């Protein structure tokens, strides 16, 4: 039997796909928020989103979004977005974490924007999967009032043709999602790099 320790990790990002969440700003431009807390079941996708950021503000006002899911090749562009927020002025807690304000996050990361079919926020065509979704419910847990549980319903899924098998399946042999693993970036093989907030 292996030796087992009881530990108290500072963060619990135990390895989930990165999502570049696009939401609609008040001036009808699109904001990009990198997130790494989600799970999907059927056409329902649940997101964990921190309060005090632009994504949460935008979703409350316009309950639509696109879940743009990058592959491992995009990790450097994703990391370019990491130290920026679309909230102006920058909240104190984000300033303390090193965030600065940036309006046009598409330009920061070198991403282009493309109109969605059924939702207002643009999607990111460089991401091999782009899921248009409607927000069905937002809940802030009483036991942890620092994040929101956002329930969404997928309405359209767009995929790069090279990862599609048949008509409606994503080929797992061709799909290599970018994984956020304890603040380090991984594909489905070797480590690719780490975020600026990593302590390891």
C-alpha positions as a Markdown table, in Angstrom:
| # | Residue | x | y | z |
|---|---|---|---|---|
| 1 | Unk | 0.0 | 0.0 | 0.0 |
| 2 | Unk | 1.2 | 3.5 | -0.9 |
| 3 | Unk | 2.1 | 6.0 | 1.8 |
| 4 | Unk | -0.7 | 8.6 | 2.1 |
| 5 | Unk | -0.5 | 12.0 | 3.7 |
| 6 | Unk | -3.3 | 14.4 | 4.8 |
| 7 | Unk | -2.5 | 17.8 | 3.3 |
| 8 | Unk | -4.1 | 21.2 | 3.2 |
| 9 | Unk | -3.6 | 22.5 | -0.4 |
| 10 | Unk | -3.8 | 26.2 | -1.0 |
| 11 | Unk | -5.7 | 25.6 | -4.3 |
| 12 | Unk | -7.7 | 22.6 | -5.6 |
| 13 | Unk | -7.3 | 23.0 | -9.3 |
| 14 | Unk | -6.7 | 19.2 | -9.7 |
| 15 | Unk | -6.8 | 19.1 | -13.4 |
| 16 | Unk | -9.7 | 20.5 | -15.5 |
| 17 | Unk | -10.0 | 21.9 | -19.0 |
| 18 | Unk | -9.4 | 25.6 | -19.5 |
| 19 | Unk | -12.3 | 27.6 | -20.8 |
| 20 | Unk | -12.1 | 31.1 | -22.3 |
| 21 | Unk | -15.5 | 32.4 | -21.4 |
| 22 | Unk | -16.8 | 35.2 | -23.6 |
| 23 | Unk | -19.5 | 37.4 | -22.2 |
| 24 | Unk | -21.2 | 40.7 | -23.3 |
| 25 | Unk | -20.0 | 44.0 | -22.0 |
| 26 | Unk | -22.3 | 46.9 | -21.4 |
| 27 | Unk | -21.2 | 48.5 | -24.6 |
| 28 | Unk | -21.9 | 45.4 | -26.6 |
| 29 | Unk | -18.2 | 44.4 | -27.0 |
| 30 | Unk | -17.1 | 41.0 | -25.9 |
| 31 | Unk | -15.0 | 40.2 | -22.8 |
| 32 | Unk | -12.8 | 37.1 | -22.4 |
| 33 | Unk | -12.4 | 35.5 | -18.9 |
| 34 | Unk | -10.1 | 32.4 | -18.5 |
| 35 | Unk | -11.8 | 30.0 | -16.1 |
| 36 | Unk | -11.0 | 26.4 | -15.0 |
| 37 | Unk | -13.9 | 25.2 | -12.9 |
| 38 | Unk | -16.6 | 23.4 | -14.9 |
| 39 | Unk | -18.4 | 20.2 | -15.4 |
| 40 | Unk | -20.8 | 18.9 | -18.1 |
| 41 | Unk | -23.7 | 16.4 | -18.1 |
| 42 | Unk | -25.7 | 16.1 | -21.3 |
| 43 | Unk | -26.3 | 19.6 | -22.6 |
| 44 | Unk | -26.0 | 21.2 | -19.2 |
| 45 | Unk | -22.6 | 22.8 | -18.2 |
| 46 | Unk | -22.0 | 24.2 | -14.7 |
| 47 | Unk | -19.4 | 26.9 | -14.3 |
| 48 | Unk | -17.7 | 28.2 | -11.2 |
| 49 | Unk | -17.0 | 31.9 | -11.5 |
| 50 | Unk | -15.4 | 34.3 | -9.0 |
| 51 | Unk | -17.3 | 37.3 | -7.9 |
| 52 | Unk | -15.9 | 40.8 | -8.5 |
| 53 | Unk | -14.9 | 40.0 | -12.0 |
| 54 | Unk | -16.3 | 41.2 | -15.4 |
| 55 | Unk | -17.7 | 37.7 | -16.3 |
| 56 | Unk | -20.0 | 37.6 | -13.3 |
| 57 | Unk | -21.1 | 41.2 | -13.9 |
| 58 | Unk | -21.8 | 40.6 | -17.5 |
| 59 | Unk | -23.7 | 37.3 | -17.0 |
| 60 | Unk | -26.0 | 38.9 | -14.5 |
| 61 | Unk | -26.9 | 41.6 | -17.0 |
| 62 | Unk | -26.9 | 39.5 | -20.2 |
| 63 | Unk | -27.3 | 35.7 | -19.3 |
| 64 | Unk | -25.6 | 34.3 | -22.4 |
| 65 | Unk | -22.0 | 33.2 | -23.0 |
| 66 | Unk | -19.7 | 31.2 | -25.2 |
| 67 | Unk | -17.4 | 28.5 | -23.7 |
| 68 | Unk | -14.4 | 28.6 | -26.0 |
| 69 | Unk | -12.3 | 25.6 | -25.2 |
| 70 | Unk | -8.6 | 25.9 | -26.3 |
| 71 | Unk | -6.3 | 23.0 | -27.1 |
| 72 | Unk | -2.9 | 22.6 | -25.7 |
| 73 | Unk | -1.2 | 24.6 | -28.5 |
| 74 | Unk | -2.9 | 27.8 | -27.3 |
| 75 | Unk | -1.5 | 27.8 | -23.7 |
| 76 | Unk | 0.8 | 30.8 | -24.2 |
| 77 | Unk | -2.1 | 32.9 | -25.6 |
| 78 | Unk | -4.2 | 31.8 | -22.6 |
| 79 | Unk | -1.5 | 32.8 | -20.2 |
| 80 | Unk | -1.2 | 36.2 | -21.9 |
| 81 | Unk | -4.8 | 36.8 | -20.6 |
| 82 | Unk | -4.1 | 35.7 | -17.0 |
| 83 | Unk | -3.0 | 39.0 | -15.4 |
| 84 | Unk | -5.8 | 41.1 | -16.9 |
| 85 | Unk | -9.3 | 41.9 | -15.8 |
| 86 | Unk | -12.1 | 43.7 | -17.7 |
| 87 | Unk | -13.3 | 45.4 | -14.5 |
| 88 | Unk | -12.4 | 49.1 | -14.2 |
| 89 | Unk | -11.5 | 50.2 | -11.7 |
| 90 | Unk | -9.6 | 47.0 | -10.7 |
| 91 | Unk | -11.0 | 45.7 | -7.4 |
| 92 | Unk | -8.6 | 45.8 | -4.5 |
| 93 | Unk | -8.4 | 42.0 | -4.1 |
| 94 | Unk | -7.5 | 41.7 | -7.8 |
| 95 | Unk | -4.9 | 44.5 | -7.6 |
| 96 | Unk | -3.3 | 42.6 | -4.7 |
| 97 | Unk | -3.0 | 39.5 | -6.9 |
| 98 | Unk | -1.3 | 41.5 | -9.7 |
| 99 | Unk | -4.2 | 42.1 | -12.0 |
| 100 | Unk | -4.4 | 45.2 | -14.3 |
| 101 | Unk | -7.3 | 46.5 | -16.4 |
| 102 | Unk | -7.4 | 45.6 | -20.1 |
| 103 | Unk | -10.4 | 46.4 | -22.3 |
| 104 | Unk | -9.5 | 44.5 | -25.5 |
| 105 | Unk | -8.4 | 41.1 | -24.4 |
| 106 | Unk | -8.7 | 39.7 | -28.0 |
| 107 | Unk | -5.8 | 42.0 | -28.9 |
| 108 | Unk | -3.8 | 41.0 | -25.8 |
| 109 | Unk | -3.8 | 37.3 | -26.8 |
| 110 | Unk | -3.9 | 37.7 | -30.5 |
| 111 | Unk | -7.3 | 36.1 | -30.8 |
| 112 | Unk | -9.9 | 37.0 | -33.4 |
| 113 | Unk | -13.6 | 37.2 | -32.8 |
| 114 | Unk | -16.5 | 35.6 | -34.7 |
| 115 | Unk | -20.2 | 36.2 | -34.4 |
| 116 | Unk | -22.3 | 33.6 | -32.6 |
| 117 | Unk | -25.5 | 32.1 | -34.0 |
| 118 | Unk | -27.9 | 32.4 | -31.0 |
| 119 | Unk | -26.1 | 34.4 | -28.3 |
| 120 | Unk | -24.7 | 37.9 | -28.3 |
| 121 | Unk | -21.1 | 37.4 | -27.1 |
| 122 | Unk | -18.6 | 36.6 | -29.9 |
| 123 | Unk | -16.8 | 33.3 | -30.0 |
| 124 | Unk | -13.0 | 32.7 | -30.5 |
| 125 | Unk | -12.5 | 30.8 | -33.7 |
| 126 | Unk | -8.9 | 29.7 | -32.8 |
| 127 | Unk | -10.4 | 27.5 | -30.1 |
| 128 | Unk | -11.2 | 24.0 | -31.5 |
| 129 | Unk | -14.5 | 23.9 | -29.5 |
| 130 | Unk | -16.9 | 26.8 | -29.1 |
| 131 | Unk | -20.1 | 26.2 | -27.1 |
| 132 | Unk | -22.8 | 28.8 | -27.2 |
| 133 | Unk | -24.8 | 28.7 | -24.0 |
| 134 | Unk | -27.7 | 30.3 | -22.2 |
| 135 | Unk | -27.5 | 30.9 | -18.5 |
| 136 | Unk | -30.3 | 29.1 | -16.7 |
| 137 | Unk | -29.5 | 29.8 | -13.1 |
| 138 | Unk | -27.0 | 31.7 | -11.0 |
| 139 | Unk | -26.4 | 30.8 | -7.3 |
| 140 | Unk | -24.0 | 32.2 | -4.7 |
| 141 | Unk | -23.4 | 29.6 | -2.0 |
| 142 | Unk | -24.1 | 30.8 | 1.5 |
| 143 | Unk | -21.1 | 28.8 | 2.8 |
| 144 | Unk | -18.7 | 30.5 | 0.3 |
| 145 | Unk | -19.9 | 33.9 | -0.9 |
| 146 | Unk | -16.8 | 34.5 | -3.1 |
| 147 | Unk | -17.9 | 32.6 | -6.2 |
| 148 | Unk | -21.0 | 31.8 | -8.2 |
| 149 | Unk | -22.3 | 28.5 | -9.5 |
| 150 | Unk | -23.6 | 29.3 | -13.0 |
| 151 | Unk | -25.8 | 26.7 | -14.7 |
| 152 | Unk | -25.8 | 26.9 | -18.4 |
| 153 | Unk | -27.5 | 25.1 | -21.3 |
| 154 | Unk | -25.7 | 24.5 | -24.5 |
| 155 | Unk | -27.5 | 25.7 | -27.6 |
| 156 | Unk | -24.8 | 25.3 | -30.3 |
| 157 | Unk | -21.5 | 23.5 | -30.5 |
| 158 | Unk | -18.9 | 24.5 | -33.1 |
| 159 | Unk | -15.9 | 22.4 | -33.7 |
| 160 | Unk | -12.8 | 22.5 | -36.0 |
| 161 | Unk | -13.4 | 20.0 | -38.7 |
| 162 | Unk | -10.1 | 18.2 | -38.0 |
| 163 | Unk | -11.3 | 17.0 | -34.6 |
| 164 | Unk | -14.7 | 15.9 | -35.8 |
| 165 | Unk | -15.3 | 12.2 | -36.4 |
| 166 | Unk | -18.4 | 11.3 | -38.5 |
| 167 | Unk | -21.0 | 14.0 | -38.3 |
| 168 | Unk | -21.5 | 14.8 | -34.6 |
| 169 | Unk | -18.6 | 13.3 | -32.6 |
| 170 | Unk | -15.4 | 14.9 | -31.3 |
| 171 | Unk | -12.6 | 12.5 | -32.0 |
| 172 | Unk | -10.7 | 12.0 | -28.7 |
| 173 | Unk | -7.6 | 10.9 | -30.6 |
| 174 | Unk | -7.5 | 14.3 | -32.3 |
| 175 | Unk | -8.7 | 16.5 | -29.4 |
| 176 | Unk | -6.1 | 17.7 | -27.0 |
| 177 | Unk | -7.7 | 20.0 | -24.5 |
| 178 | Unk | -5.6 | 22.5 | -22.4 |
| 179 | Unk | -5.6 | 21.2 | -18.8 |
| 180 | Unk | -5.1 | 23.5 | -15.8 |
| 181 | Unk | -3.4 | 21.2 | -13.3 |
| 182 | Unk | -2.5 | 22.9 | -9.9 |
| 183 | Unk | -1.8 | 26.1 | -11.8 |
| 184 | Unk | 0.4 | 24.4 | -14.4 |
| 185 | Unk | -0.7 | 23.9 | -18.0 |
| 186 | Unk | -0.8 | 20.5 | -19.5 |
| 187 | Unk | -2.0 | 18.8 | -22.7 |
| 188 | Unk | -2.7 | 15.1 | -22.6 |
| 189 | Unk | 1.0 | 14.5 | -22.4 |
| 190 | Unk | 4.0 | 16.4 | -21.0 |
| 191 | Unk | 3.8 | 19.7 | -19.1 |
| 192 | Unk | 3.7 | 22.8 | -21.3 |
| 193 | Unk | 4.4 | 25.6 | -18.8 |
| 194 | Unk | 2.9 | 27.2 | -15.8 |
| 195 | Unk | 0.8 | 30.3 | -14.9 |
| 196 | Unk | 2.4 | 33.4 | -13.4 |
| 197 | Unk | 0.6 | 32.7 | -10.1 |
| 198 | Unk | 2.1 | 29.2 | -9.6 |
| 199 | Unk | 4.0 | 28.6 | -6.4 |
| 200 | Unk | 5.6 | 25.3 | -7.4 |
